[in-house]
Protein backbone atom coordinates (compact mmCIF):
# COMPACT_ATOMS: atom_id res chain seq x y z
CA UNK A 1 0.00 0.00 0.00
CA UNK A 2 1.40 3.42 -0.98
CA UNK A 3 2.00 6.18 1.55
CA UNK A 4 -0.59 8.39 -0.15
CA UNK A 5 -3.22 5.67 0.12
CA UNK A 6 -2.32 5.10 3.77
CA UNK A 7 -2.84 8.80 4.49
CA UNK A 8 -6.33 8.63 3.00
CA UNK A 9 -7.38 5.61 5.08
CA UNK A 10 -9.37 6.59 8.19
CA UNK A 11 -8.10 5.60 11.64
CA UNK A 12 -10.31 2.87 13.05
CA UNK A 13 -10.30 4.55 16.49
CA UNK A 14 -10.94 8.17 15.51
CA UNK A 15 -12.45 7.85 12.05
CA UNK A 16 -10.00 10.45 10.66
CA UNK A 17 -7.27 9.88 8.11
CA UNK A 18 -3.71 11.12 8.72
CA UNK A 19 -4.25 14.05 6.35
CA UNK A 20 -7.51 14.95 8.11
CA UNK A 21 -5.73 14.89 11.48
CA UNK A 22 -3.06 17.25 10.17
CA UNK A 23 -5.61 19.72 8.84
CA UNK A 24 -7.66 19.42 12.03
CA UNK A 25 -4.57 20.18 14.13
CA UNK A 26 -3.72 23.22 11.99
CA UNK A 27 -7.32 24.39 12.27
CA UNK A 28 -7.30 24.10 16.08
CA UNK A 29 -3.94 25.91 16.20
CA UNK A 30 -5.26 28.81 14.12
CA UNK A 31 -8.51 28.90 16.11
CA UNK A 32 -6.60 29.22 19.39
CA UNK A 33 -4.46 32.00 17.89
CA UNK A 34 -7.57 33.87 16.71
CA UNK A 35 -9.19 33.42 20.13
CA UNK A 36 -6.10 34.87 21.81
CA UNK A 37 -6.19 37.77 19.37
CA UNK A 38 -9.84 38.51 20.11
CA UNK A 39 -9.47 38.16 23.90
CA UNK A 40 -6.18 39.97 24.46
CA UNK A 41 -5.96 42.14 21.35
CA UNK A 42 -2.81 44.17 20.88
CA UNK A 43 -1.03 46.16 23.58
CA UNK A 44 1.18 47.88 21.04
CA UNK A 45 4.93 47.82 20.79
CA UNK A 46 6.73 47.11 24.07
CA UNK A 47 9.63 49.55 24.26
CA UNK A 48 10.72 48.27 27.67
CA UNK A 49 11.51 44.79 26.39
CA UNK A 50 14.99 44.71 24.89
CA UNK A 51 15.95 41.20 23.70
CA UNK A 52 19.58 42.18 23.18
CA UNK A 53 19.94 42.76 26.93
CA UNK A 54 19.81 39.00 27.48
CA UNK A 55 23.19 38.75 25.75
CA UNK A 56 24.78 41.68 27.57
CA UNK A 57 27.44 40.58 30.03
CA UNK A 58 26.96 42.57 33.20
CA UNK A 59 29.72 41.98 35.79
CA UNK A 60 28.42 40.08 38.80
CA UNK A 61 31.73 40.22 40.69
CA UNK A 62 34.07 43.03 39.65
CA UNK A 63 37.70 41.89 39.34
CA UNK A 64 40.27 44.17 37.74
CA UNK A 65 43.93 43.19 37.75
CA UNK A 66 46.48 45.44 36.12
CA UNK A 67 43.90 47.07 33.89
CA UNK A 68 42.57 43.67 32.73
CA UNK A 69 38.89 43.05 33.37
CA UNK A 70 38.56 39.58 34.93
CA UNK A 71 35.06 40.13 36.28
CA UNK A 72 32.79 37.15 36.83
CA UNK A 73 29.70 37.34 34.65
CA UNK A 74 27.15 35.08 33.01
CA UNK A 75 29.60 33.79 30.38
CA UNK A 76 32.13 32.86 33.09
CA UNK A 77 29.44 30.89 34.93
CA UNK A 78 28.53 28.95 31.78
CA UNK A 79 32.19 28.25 31.02
CA UNK A 80 32.66 26.96 34.56
CA UNK A 81 29.60 24.71 34.28
CA UNK A 82 30.78 23.33 30.91
CA UNK A 83 34.27 22.67 32.28
CA UNK A 84 32.87 21.03 35.41
CA UNK A 85 30.59 18.80 33.33
CA UNK A 86 33.44 17.85 30.98
CA UNK A 87 35.74 16.82 33.82
CA UNK A 88 33.07 15.46 36.17
CA UNK A 89 31.15 13.31 33.68
CA UNK A 90 34.27 11.90 32.05
CA UNK A 91 35.80 10.97 35.42
CA UNK A 92 32.50 9.52 36.60
CA UNK A 93 32.14 7.41 33.44
CA UNK A 94 35.76 6.25 33.69
CA UNK A 95 35.17 5.07 37.27
CA UNK A 96 31.89 3.36 36.33
CA UNK A 97 33.16 1.41 33.31
CA UNK A 98 31.64 -2.05 33.12
CA UNK A 99 31.89 -5.11 30.88
CA UNK A 100 28.31 -4.67 29.66
CA UNK A 101 27.95 -0.91 29.09
CA UNK A 102 24.73 0.94 29.82
CA UNK A 103 23.31 3.56 27.49
CA UNK A 104 25.34 6.45 28.92
CA UNK A 105 28.61 4.51 28.71
CA UNK A 106 27.75 3.41 25.16
CA UNK A 107 27.10 7.00 24.07
CA UNK A 108 30.36 8.20 25.62
CA UNK A 109 32.30 5.33 24.03
CA UNK A 110 30.84 6.20 20.62
CA UNK A 111 31.84 9.86 21.07
CA UNK A 112 35.29 8.74 22.27
CA UNK A 113 35.75 6.53 19.21
CA UNK A 114 34.62 9.32 16.87
CA UNK A 115 37.13 11.69 18.46
CA UNK A 116 39.94 9.13 18.34
CA UNK A 117 39.32 7.68 14.88
CA UNK A 118 37.34 10.11 12.73
CA UNK A 119 38.82 13.31 14.12
CA UNK A 120 42.37 12.44 15.23
CA UNK A 121 43.70 9.45 13.27
CA UNK A 122 41.99 10.39 10.01
CA UNK A 123 43.61 13.82 9.90
CA UNK A 124 47.01 13.28 11.55
CA UNK A 125 49.31 10.74 9.87
CA UNK A 126 52.02 10.81 12.52
CA UNK A 127 50.93 8.29 15.15
CA UNK A 128 53.11 9.84 17.85
CA UNK A 129 51.65 13.30 17.15
CA UNK A 130 48.12 11.86 17.05
CA UNK A 131 48.55 10.30 20.50
CA UNK A 132 49.90 13.56 21.87
CA UNK A 133 47.03 15.67 20.53
CA UNK A 134 44.16 13.23 21.08
CA UNK A 135 43.55 14.32 24.73
CA UNK A 136 43.25 17.94 23.56
CA UNK A 137 40.81 17.04 20.78
CA UNK A 138 38.74 14.94 23.17
CA UNK A 139 38.62 17.68 25.81
CA UNK A 140 37.84 20.33 23.17
CA UNK A 141 35.00 18.31 21.65
CA UNK A 142 33.32 17.47 24.95
CA UNK A 143 33.83 20.97 26.35
CA UNK A 144 32.17 22.55 23.30
CA UNK A 145 29.44 19.92 23.33
CA UNK A 146 28.54 20.55 26.98
CA UNK A 147 28.90 24.31 26.52
CA UNK A 148 26.46 24.25 23.61
CA UNK A 149 24.03 21.86 25.28
CA UNK A 150 23.67 23.71 28.60
CA UNK A 151 22.84 26.76 26.50
CA UNK A 152 19.47 25.15 25.84
CA UNK A 153 18.68 24.53 29.51
CA UNK A 154 16.75 27.41 31.15
CA UNK A 155 18.80 28.77 34.06
CA UNK A 156 18.10 31.80 36.32
CA UNK A 157 20.81 34.00 34.79
CA UNK A 158 18.87 36.82 33.13
CA UNK A 159 19.68 39.83 35.31
CA UNK A 160 18.38 42.25 32.65
CA UNK A 161 14.77 41.21 33.31
CA UNK A 162 14.57 40.19 37.01
CA UNK A 163 11.48 38.78 38.67
CA UNK A 164 10.12 40.17 41.93
CA UNK A 165 9.58 37.39 44.49
CA UNK A 166 8.33 38.61 47.87
CA UNK A 167 10.04 41.93 47.31
CA UNK A 168 13.34 40.37 46.26
CA UNK A 169 14.53 40.77 42.68
CA UNK A 170 15.94 37.49 41.35
CA UNK A 171 17.20 36.77 37.80
CA UNK A 172 14.64 35.28 35.46
CA UNK A 173 15.18 32.06 33.53
CA UNK A 174 16.93 32.40 30.20
CA UNK A 175 18.73 30.43 27.52
CA UNK A 176 22.34 31.47 27.05
CA UNK A 177 25.55 29.85 25.81
CA UNK A 178 29.09 31.06 26.37
CA UNK A 179 29.86 30.16 22.76
CA UNK A 180 27.24 32.73 21.69
CA UNK A 181 29.77 35.34 22.84
CA UNK A 182 32.43 35.89 20.14
CA UNK A 183 35.19 36.21 22.77
CA UNK A 184 34.99 32.52 23.73
CA UNK A 185 35.23 31.00 20.22
CA UNK A 186 37.89 33.57 19.33
CA UNK A 187 40.12 32.60 22.27
CA UNK A 188 39.75 28.91 21.41
CA UNK A 189 40.56 29.73 17.78
CA UNK A 190 43.69 31.65 18.78
CA UNK A 191 44.84 28.63 20.78
CA UNK A 192 44.31 26.39 17.75
CA UNK A 193 45.88 28.88 15.33
CA UNK A 194 49.05 29.32 17.39
CA UNK A 195 49.28 25.59 18.13
CA UNK A 196 49.22 24.37 14.55
CA UNK A 197 51.84 26.92 13.49
CA UNK A 198 54.08 25.88 16.39
CA UNK A 199 53.65 22.21 15.47
CA UNK A 200 54.44 22.97 11.83
CA UNK A 201 57.65 24.80 12.73
CA UNK A 202 58.68 22.05 15.18
CA UNK A 203 58.09 19.34 12.56
CA UNK A 204 59.81 21.07 9.61
CA UNK A 205 61.70 24.13 10.76
CA UNK A 206 60.63 27.73 10.18
CA UNK A 207 61.55 28.27 6.54
CA UNK A 208 60.65 24.76 5.29
CA UNK A 209 57.29 25.16 7.05
CA UNK A 210 56.64 28.49 5.34
CA UNK A 211 57.77 26.96 2.03
CA UNK A 212 55.23 24.14 2.54
CA UNK A 213 52.43 26.68 2.23
CA UNK A 214 53.06 26.70 -1.52
CA UNK A 215 51.30 23.84 -3.31
CA UNK A 216 53.30 21.33 -5.33
CA UNK A 217 53.87 21.87 -9.05
CA UNK A 218 55.09 25.46 -8.88
CA UNK A 219 58.74 24.68 -9.52
CA UNK A 220 58.74 26.28 -12.96
CA UNK A 221 56.69 29.33 -11.95
CA UNK A 222 58.43 32.69 -11.84
CA UNK A 223 59.22 34.26 -8.41
CA UNK A 224 56.50 36.92 -8.74
CA UNK A 225 53.82 34.27 -9.27
CA UNK A 226 55.11 32.26 -6.32
CA UNK A 227 55.11 35.38 -4.13
CA UNK A 228 51.49 36.14 -5.12
CA UNK A 229 50.37 32.60 -4.26
CA UNK A 230 52.32 32.71 -1.01
CA UNK A 231 50.54 35.94 -0.02
CA UNK A 232 47.19 34.31 -0.76
CA UNK A 233 48.18 31.47 1.55
CA UNK A 234 49.19 33.95 4.26
CA UNK A 235 45.82 35.65 3.98
CA UNK A 236 44.03 32.29 4.11
CA UNK A 237 45.74 31.43 7.39
CA UNK A 238 44.61 34.70 8.95
CA UNK A 239 41.09 34.20 7.55
CA UNK A 240 40.95 30.96 9.54
CA UNK A 241 40.88 33.09 12.70
CA UNK A 242 37.59 34.54 11.47
CA UNK A 243 36.04 31.49 9.82
CA UNK A 244 36.68 29.07 12.69
CA UNK A 245 35.50 31.40 15.46
CA UNK A 246 32.60 33.06 13.66
CA UNK A 247 31.19 29.74 12.41
CA UNK A 248 30.71 28.52 15.97
CA UNK A 249 29.62 31.89 17.35
CA UNK A 250 27.14 32.68 14.55
CA UNK A 251 25.44 29.27 14.56
CA UNK A 252 24.90 29.23 18.33
CA UNK A 253 23.85 32.89 18.50
CA UNK A 254 21.43 32.52 15.57
CA UNK A 255 19.82 29.48 17.19
CA UNK A 256 19.31 31.31 20.47
CA UNK A 257 17.88 34.36 18.73
CA UNK A 258 15.40 32.19 16.83
CA UNK A 259 14.31 30.52 20.05
CA UNK A 260 14.05 33.87 21.81
CA UNK A 261 11.85 35.46 19.17
CA UNK A 262 9.78 32.40 18.21
CA UNK A 263 9.32 31.34 21.83
CA UNK A 264 7.49 34.54 22.75
CA UNK A 265 10.00 37.36 22.42
CA UNK A 266 8.41 38.61 19.21
CA UNK A 267 4.94 38.53 20.76
CA UNK A 268 6.16 40.50 23.79
CA UNK A 269 8.09 42.96 21.63
CA UNK A 270 5.06 43.69 19.43
CA UNK A 271 2.50 43.31 22.22
CA UNK A 272 0.44 40.73 20.32
CA UNK A 273 -0.35 37.66 22.44
CA UNK A 274 -1.84 35.74 19.49
CA UNK A 275 1.51 35.92 17.72
CA UNK A 276 3.05 33.82 20.47
CA UNK A 277 0.52 31.05 19.81
CA UNK A 278 1.47 31.05 16.12
CA UNK A 279 5.24 31.09 16.65
CA UNK A 280 5.52 28.67 19.60
CA UNK A 281 5.30 25.45 17.48
CA UNK A 282 8.12 26.83 15.34
CA UNK A 283 10.11 27.53 18.50
CA UNK A 284 9.63 23.92 19.58
CA UNK A 285 10.81 22.66 16.18
CA UNK A 286 13.85 24.97 16.31
CA UNK A 287 14.62 23.79 19.86
CA UNK A 288 14.61 20.10 18.87
CA UNK A 289 16.77 20.90 15.83
CA UNK A 290 19.28 22.93 17.85
CA UNK A 291 19.57 20.37 20.67
CA UNK A 292 19.50 17.32 18.43
CA UNK A 293 21.82 18.48 15.65
CA UNK A 294 23.41 21.91 15.89
CA UNK A 295 24.96 21.65 19.38
CA UNK A 296 26.80 18.41 18.56
CA UNK A 297 27.56 19.31 14.95
CA UNK A 298 29.25 22.61 15.81
CA UNK A 299 31.42 20.93 18.46
CA UNK A 300 32.39 18.27 15.92
CA UNK A 301 33.15 20.78 13.14
CA UNK A 302 35.33 22.98 15.35
CA UNK A 303 37.28 19.98 16.64
CA UNK A 304 37.76 18.28 13.28
CA UNK A 305 38.95 21.52 11.68
CA UNK A 306 41.46 21.83 14.53
CA UNK A 307 42.75 18.34 13.73
CA UNK A 308 42.85 19.15 10.00
CA UNK A 309 44.90 22.30 10.61
CA UNK A 310 47.41 20.49 12.85
CA UNK A 311 47.60 17.53 10.50
CA UNK A 312 48.09 19.83 7.50
CA UNK A 313 50.80 21.83 9.22
CA UNK A 314 52.82 18.71 10.03
CA UNK A 315 52.17 16.71 6.86
CA UNK A 316 55.05 16.20 4.42
CA UNK A 317 53.10 17.58 1.46
CA UNK A 318 51.08 20.84 1.22
C-alpha positions as CSV (number, residue, x, y, z in Angstrom):
1,X,0.0,0.0,0.0
2,X,1.4,3.4,-1.0
3,X,2.0,6.2,1.6
4,X,-0.6,8.4,-0.2
5,X,-3.2,5.7,0.1
6,X,-2.3,5.1,3.8
7,X,-2.8,8.8,4.5
8,X,-6.3,8.6,3.0
9,X,-7.4,5.6,5.1
10,X,-9.4,6.6,8.2
11,X,-8.1,5.6,11.6
12,X,-10.3,2.9,13.1
13,X,-10.3,4.5,16.5
14,X,-10.9,8.2,15.5
15,X,-12.5,7.8,12.1
16,X,-10.0,10.4,10.7
17,X,-7.3,9.9,8.1
18,X,-3.7,11.1,8.7
19,X,-4.2,14.0,6.3
20,X,-7.5,15.0,8.1
21,X,-5.7,14.9,11.5
22,X,-3.1,17.3,10.2
23,X,-5.6,19.7,8.8
24,X,-7.7,19.4,12.0
25,X,-4.6,20.2,14.1
26,X,-3.7,23.2,12.0
27,X,-7.3,24.4,12.3
28,X,-7.3,24.1,16.1
29,X,-3.9,25.9,16.2
30,X,-5.3,28.8,14.1
31,X,-8.5,28.9,16.1
32,X,-6.6,29.2,19.4
33,X,-4.5,32.0,17.9
34,X,-7.6,33.9,16.7
35,X,-9.2,33.4,20.1
36,X,-6.1,34.9,21.8
37,X,-6.2,37.8,19.4
38,X,-9.8,38.5,20.1
39,X,-9.5,38.2,23.9
40,X,-6.2,40.0,24.5
41,X,-6.0,42.1,21.4
42,X,-2.8,44.2,20.9
43,X,-1.0,46.2,23.6
44,X,1.2,47.9,21.0
45,X,4.9,47.8,20.8
46,X,6.7,47.1,24.1
47,X,9.6,49.6,24.3
48,X,10.7,48.3,27.7
49,X,11.5,44.8,26.4
50,X,15.0,44.7,24.9
51,X,15.9,41.2,23.7
52,X,19.6,42.2,23.2
53,X,19.9,42.8,26.9
54,X,19.8,39.0,27.5
55,X,23.2,38.8,25.7
56,X,24.8,41.7,27.6
57,X,27.4,40.6,30.0
58,X,27.0,42.6,33.2
59,X,29.7,42.0,35.8
60,X,28.4,40.1,38.8
61,X,31.7,40.2,40.7
62,X,34.1,43.0,39.7
63,X,37.7,41.9,39.3
64,X,40.3,44.2,37.7
65,X,43.9,43.2,37.8
66,X,46.5,45.4,36.1
67,X,43.9,47.1,33.9
68,X,42.6,43.7,32.7
69,X,38.9,43.0,33.4
70,X,38.6,39.6,34.9
71,X,35.1,40.1,36.3
72,X,32.8,37.1,36.8
73,X,29.7,37.3,34.6
74,X,27.1,35.1,33.0
75,X,29.6,33.8,30.4
76,X,32.1,32.9,33.1
77,X,29.4,30.9,34.9
78,X,28.5,28.9,31.8
79,X,32.2,28.2,31.0
80,X,32.7,27.0,34.6
81,X,29.6,24.7,34.3
82,X,30.8,23.3,30.9
83,X,34.3,22.7,32.3
84,X,32.9,21.0,35.4
85,X,30.6,18.8,33.3
86,X,33.4,17.9,31.0
87,X,35.7,16.8,33.8
88,X,33.1,15.5,36.2
89,X,31.1,13.3,33.7
90,X,34.3,11.9,32.0
91,X,35.8,11.0,35.4
92,X,32.5,9.5,36.6
93,X,32.1,7.4,33.4
94,X,35.8,6.3,33.7
95,X,35.2,5.1,37.3
96,X,31.9,3.4,36.3
97,X,33.2,1.4,33.3
98,X,31.6,-2.0,33.1
99,X,31.9,-5.1,30.9
100,X,28.3,-4.7,29.7
101,X,28.0,-0.9,29.1
102,X,24.7,0.9,29.8
103,X,23.3,3.6,27.5
104,X,25.3,6.4,28.9
105,X,28.6,4.5,28.7
106,X,27.7,3.4,25.2
107,X,27.1,7.0,24.1
108,X,30.4,8.2,25.6
109,X,32.3,5.3,24.0
110,X,30.8,6.2,20.6
111,X,31.8,9.9,21.1
112,X,35.3,8.7,22.3
113,X,35.7,6.5,19.2
114,X,34.6,9.3,16.9
115,X,37.1,11.7,18.5
116,X,39.9,9.1,18.3
117,X,39.3,7.7,14.9
118,X,37.3,10.1,12.7
119,X,38.8,13.3,14.1
120,X,42.4,12.4,15.2
121,X,43.7,9.4,13.3
122,X,42.0,10.4,10.0
123,X,43.6,13.8,9.9
124,X,47.0,13.3,11.6
125,X,49.3,10.7,9.9
126,X,52.0,10.8,12.5
127,X,50.9,8.3,15.2
128,X,53.1,9.8,17.9
129,X,51.6,13.3,17.2
130,X,48.1,11.9,17.1
131,X,48.5,10.3,20.5
132,X,49.9,13.6,21.9
133,X,47.0,15.7,20.5
134,X,44.2,13.2,21.1
135,X,43.6,14.3,24.7
136,X,43.3,17.9,23.6
137,X,40.8,17.0,20.8
138,X,38.7,14.9,23.2
139,X,38.6,17.7,25.8
140,X,37.8,20.3,23.2
141,X,35.0,18.3,21.6
142,X,33.3,17.5,24.9
143,X,33.8,21.0,26.4
144,X,32.2,22.6,23.3
145,X,29.4,19.9,23.3
146,X,28.5,20.6,27.0
147,X,28.9,24.3,26.5
148,X,26.5,24.3,23.6
149,X,24.0,21.9,25.3
150,X,23.7,23.7,28.6
151,X,22.8,26.8,26.5
152,X,19.5,25.2,25.8
153,X,18.7,24.5,29.5
154,X,16.8,27.4,31.1
155,X,18.8,28.8,34.1
156,X,18.1,31.8,36.3
157,X,20.8,34.0,34.8
158,X,18.9,36.8,33.1
159,X,19.7,39.8,35.3
160,X,18.4,42.2,32.6
161,X,14.8,41.2,33.3
162,X,14.6,40.2,37.0
163,X,11.5,38.8,38.7
164,X,10.1,40.2,41.9
165,X,9.6,37.4,44.5
166,X,8.3,38.6,47.9
167,X,10.0,41.9,47.3
168,X,13.3,40.4,46.3
169,X,14.5,40.8,42.7
170,X,15.9,37.5,41.4
171,X,17.2,36.8,37.8
172,X,14.6,35.3,35.5
173,X,15.2,32.1,33.5
174,X,16.9,32.4,30.2
175,X,18.7,30.4,27.5
176,X,22.3,31.5,27.1
177,X,25.5,29.9,25.8
178,X,29.1,31.1,26.4
179,X,29.9,30.2,22.8
180,X,27.2,32.7,21.7
181,X,29.8,35.3,22.8
182,X,32.4,35.9,20.1
183,X,35.2,36.2,22.8
184,X,35.0,32.5,23.7
185,X,35.2,31.0,20.2
186,X,37.9,33.6,19.3
187,X,40.1,32.6,22.3
188,X,39.8,28.9,21.4
189,X,40.6,29.7,17.8
190,X,43.7,31.7,18.8
191,X,44.8,28.6,20.8
192,X,44.3,26.4,17.8
193,X,45.9,28.9,15.3
194,X,49.0,29.3,17.4
195,X,49.3,25.6,18.1
196,X,49.2,24.4,14.6
197,X,51.8,26.9,13.5
198,X,54.1,25.9,16.4
199,X,53.7,22.2,15.5
200,X,54.4,23.0,11.8
201,X,57.7,24.8,12.7
202,X,58.7,22.1,15.2
203,X,58.1,19.3,12.6
204,X,59.8,21.1,9.6
205,X,61.7,24.1,10.8
206,X,60.6,27.7,10.2
207,X,61.6,28.3,6.5
208,X,60.7,24.8,5.3
209,X,57.3,25.2,7.1
210,X,56.6,28.5,5.3
211,X,57.8,27.0,2.0
212,X,55.2,24.1,2.5
213,X,52.4,26.7,2.2
214,X,53.1,26.7,-1.5
215,X,51.3,23.8,-3.3
216,X,53.3,21.3,-5.3
217,X,53.9,21.9,-9.0
218,X,55.1,25.5,-8.9
219,X,58.7,24.7,-9.5
220,X,58.7,26.3,-13.0
221,X,56.7,29.3,-11.9
222,X,58.4,32.7,-11.8
223,X,59.2,34.3,-8.4
224,X,56.5,36.9,-8.7
225,X,53.8,34.3,-9.3
226,X,55.1,32.3,-6.3
227,X,55.1,35.4,-4.1
228,X,51.5,36.1,-5.1
229,X,50.4,32.6,-4.3
230,X,52.3,32.7,-1.0
231,X,50.5,35.9,0.0
232,X,47.2,34.3,-0.8
233,X,48.2,31.5,1.6
234,X,49.2,33.9,4.3
235,X,45.8,35.7,4.0
236,X,44.0,32.3,4.1
237,X,45.7,31.4,7.4
238,X,44.6,34.7,9.0
239,X,41.1,34.2,7.6
240,X,40.9,31.0,9.5
241,X,40.9,33.1,12.7
242,X,37.6,34.5,11.5
243,X,36.0,31.5,9.8
244,X,36.7,29.1,12.7
245,X,35.5,31.4,15.5
246,X,32.6,33.1,13.7
247,X,31.2,29.7,12.4
248,X,30.7,28.5,16.0
249,X,29.6,31.9,17.3
250,X,27.1,32.7,14.5
251,X,25.4,29.3,14.6
252,X,24.9,29.2,18.3
253,X,23.8,32.9,18.5
254,X,21.4,32.5,15.6
255,X,19.8,29.5,17.2
256,X,19.3,31.3,20.5
257,X,17.9,34.4,18.7
258,X,15.4,32.2,16.8
259,X,14.3,30.5,20.1
260,X,14.1,33.9,21.8
261,X,11.8,35.5,19.2
262,X,9.8,32.4,18.2
263,X,9.3,31.3,21.8
264,X,7.5,34.5,22.8
265,X,10.0,37.4,22.4
266,X,8.4,38.6,19.2
267,X,4.9,38.5,20.8
268,X,6.2,40.5,23.8
269,X,8.1,43.0,21.6
270,X,5.1,43.7,19.4
271,X,2.5,43.3,22.2
272,X,0.4,40.7,20.3
273,X,-0.4,37.7,22.4
274,X,-1.8,35.7,19.5
275,X,1.5,35.9,17.7
276,X,3.0,33.8,20.5
277,X,0.5,31.1,19.8
278,X,1.5,31.0,16.1
279,X,5.2,31.1,16.6
280,X,5.5,28.7,19.6
281,X,5.3,25.5,17.5
282,X,8.1,26.8,15.3
283,X,10.1,27.5,18.5
284,X,9.6,23.9,19.6
285,X,10.8,22.7,16.2
286,X,13.9,25.0,16.3
287,X,14.6,23.8,19.9
288,X,14.6,20.1,18.9
289,X,16.8,20.9,15.8
290,X,19.3,22.9,17.9
291,X,19.6,20.4,20.7
292,X,19.5,17.3,18.4
293,X,21.8,18.5,15.6
294,X,23.4,21.9,15.9
295,X,25.0,21.7,19.4
296,X,26.8,18.4,18.6
297,X,27.6,19.3,15.0
298,X,29.2,22.6,15.8
299,X,31.4,20.9,18.5
300,X,32.4,18.3,15.9
301,X,33.1,20.8,13.1
302,X,35.3,23.0,15.4
303,X,37.3,20.0,16.6
304,X,37.8,18.3,13.3
305,X,38.9,21.5,11.7
306,X,41.5,21.8,14.5
307,X,42.7,18.3,13.7
308,X,42.8,19.2,10.0
309,X,44.9,22.3,10.6
310,X,47.4,20.5,12.8
311,X,47.6,17.5,10.5
312,X,48.1,19.8,7.5
313,X,50.8,21.8,9.2
314,X,52.8,18.7,10.0
315,X,52.2,16.7,6.9
316,X,55.0,16.2,4.4
317,X,53.1,17.6,1.5
318,X,51.1,20.8,1.2
